[in-house]
Amino acid sequence: MRQELHSLHVSTRGKGLVPIDRAVLDWVAGTGIETGLLTLWCRHTSASLCVQENADPTVRVDIERYFETLVPEQPGRYIHDDEGPDDMPAHLRAMLTNTQLSIPVSGGRPVLGLWQGLYLFEHRSRPHRREIVLHLIGT
């Protein structure tokens, strides 16, 4: 049994779903581990991770719009606004989604469905540099 650890840095342009599957797939392939379990961990409280459709970009648009409606930025609505009006909504959106994913690895690749992609979901309005820790254990 082997373990590999890696930090993936992702630059965002502000709110939205940022594809990360290519970087993750390349890193997993480079480890030489054929069978195992991949864990992705987002080291932030205002961003998250998700597995979502990667074929039709309008899916991402609809998801982003839905979260704008679900957790709106409204001045005076939240007490916590230390970093601006998007601060508390970003924390709530991260809480409603995932900051960690576990994905089986087989044949040296994460086992994703045909239309599944991996995304960092940025919840802040301005650009950020996010860190995702990848941990792979297997043979």
GIDA-V604139 format. One record per residue. N is the residue number from 1. RES is the residue in one small letter. SS is DSSP state (2 for helix, 1 for strand, 0 for the rest). D_FIRST is the distance of its C-alpha to the first C-alpha in whole Angstrom. Layout:
BEGIN
N & RES & SS & D_FIRST
N & RES & SS & D_FIRST
END
This chain:
BEGIN
1 & m & 0 & 0
2 & r & 1 & 4
3 & q & 1 & 7
4 & e & 1 & 10
5 & l & 1 & 14
6 & h & 1 & 17
7 & s & 1 & 21
8 & l & 1 & 23
9 & h & 1 & 27
10 & v & 1 & 29
11 & s & 1 & 33
12 & t & 0 & 35
13 & r & 0 & 38
14 & g & 0 & 39
15 & k & 0 & 39
16 & g & 1 & 37
17 & l & 1 & 34
18 & v & 1 & 32
19 & p & 1 & 30
20 & i & 0 & 26
21 & d & 2 & 24
22 & r & 2 & 25
23 & a & 2 & 23
24 & v & 2 & 20
25 & l & 2 & 20
26 & d & 2 & 20
27 & w & 2 & 18
28 & v & 2 & 15
29 & a & 2 & 16
30 & g & 2 & 16
31 & t & 2 & 13
32 & g & 0 & 12
33 & i & 0 & 9
34 & e & 0 & 11
35 & t & 0 & 10
36 & g & 1 & 9
37 & l & 1 & 11
38 & l & 1 & 13
39 & t & 1 & 16
40 & l & 1 & 19
41 & w & 1 & 21
42 & c & 1 & 25
43 & r & 0 & 26
44 & h & 0 & 29
45 & t & 0 & 32
46 & s & 0 & 34
47 & a & 1 & 32
48 & s & 1 & 29
49 & l & 1 & 27
50 & c & 1 & 27
51 & v & 1 & 27
52 & q & 1 & 30
53 & e & 1 & 32
54 & n & 0 & 32
55 & a & 0 & 35
56 & d & 0 & 38
57 & p & 2 & 38
58 & t & 2 & 41
59 & v & 2 & 38
60 & r & 2 & 37
61 & v & 2 & 41
62 & d & 2 & 41
63 & i & 2 & 38
64 & e & 2 & 40
65 & r & 2 & 43
66 & y & 2 & 42
67 & f & 2 & 40
68 & e & 2 & 44
69 & t & 2 & 46
70 & l & 2 & 43
71 & v & 0 & 43
72 & p & 0 & 46
73 & e & 0 & 47
74 & q & 0 & 50
75 & p & 0 & 52
76 & g & 0 & 53
77 & r & 0 & 50
78 & y & 0 & 47
79 & i & 0 & 48
80 & h & 0 & 45
81 & d & 0 & 46
82 & d & 0 & 45
83 & e & 0 & 44
84 & g & 0 & 46
85 & p & 0 & 47
86 & d & 0 & 43
87 & d & 2 & 41
88 & m & 2 & 41
89 & p & 2 & 41
90 & a & 2 & 38
91 & h & 2 & 37
92 & l & 2 & 38
93 & r & 2 & 36
94 & a & 2 & 33
95 & m & 2 & 33
96 & l & 2 & 34
97 & t & 0 & 31
98 & n & 1 & 27
99 & t & 0 & 26
100 & q & 1 & 22
101 & l & 1 & 21
102 & s & 1 & 18
103 & i & 1 & 17
104 & p & 1 & 15
105 & v & 1 & 14
106 & s & 1 & 14
107 & g & 0 & 15
108 & g & 0 & 14
109 & r & 1 & 17
110 & p & 1 & 17
111 & v & 0 & 19
112 & l & 0 & 22
113 & g & 0 & 26
114 & l & 0 & 28
115 & w & 0 & 30
116 & q & 1 & 28
117 & g & 1 & 27
118 & l & 1 & 25
119 & y & 1 & 28
120 & l & 1 & 29
121 & f & 1 & 32
122 & e & 1 & 34
123 & h & 0 & 37
124 & r & 0 & 39
125 & s & 0 & 42
126 & r & 0 & 41
127 & p & 0 & 39
128 & h & 0 & 36
129 & r & 1 & 32
130 & r & 1 & 29
131 & e & 1 & 26
132 & i & 1 & 23
133 & v & 1 & 20
134 & l & 1 & 17
135 & h & 1 & 13
136 & l & 1 & 10
137 & i & 1 & 7
138 & g & 1 & 5
139 & t & 0 & 5
END
